């Protein structure tokens, strides 16, 4: 160990006082260096760089948000158009089914009327034959 062999209490007190004095001088020197014009200029330059960086980041973020908003609007418009087309197709399909049903119903009614007329004609012919035979 590097400690002097014969150190007394007074020597240790003076060494501690010297160390404290040195620390205080260094702190005062650092404080004066921090307040020097060159240090103030460096801090100002760093602050300007930081502000410029923050402005660029904000600009990039705003641009990104604008692009995302445009894409979202385009997607929403496409979805609305697709939904409208799908709705129109479903409506046309339903109208076609309704028309086909109406046509089938009309055809069945016509066929049923023809059957009824044929049956009525047969009945009338039978009655006519019965009356002739009397």
PEQUIHU-V33801 format. One record per pair of residues at least 24 apart in sequence whose ideal C-beta (glycine too) atoms are under 8 Angstrom apart, sorted by sequence separation. I is the first residue (numbers start at 1). J is the second residue. D is the distance in whole Angstrom. If there is no record, write none. Layout:
I_J_D, I_J_D
//
This chain:
none
//
